[in-house]
Amino acid sequence: MRNLARFPIVAVNAEMVLKAIEAMRRYRLSFWHSLIVQAALRGGAAILYTEDLQHGRVIETLAVQNPFAA
């Protein structure tokens, strides 16, 4: 937990939900994936590690990487 506590916490607010809805339509993502992407962008992440989105895809300034890809 101490290691995780070093990361910034991004609170979800109405603005982020609206941006997630826009991203959902623009990038053809589910709402929940769009919200994760928006939180990562707001938190200043450069890479989003997930197996649920297309490996190598770039969404705005966020690069998607599957940590299990060969």
Order of alpha helices (4+ residues) and beta strands (2+ residues): alpha-alpha-alpha-beta-beta-beta
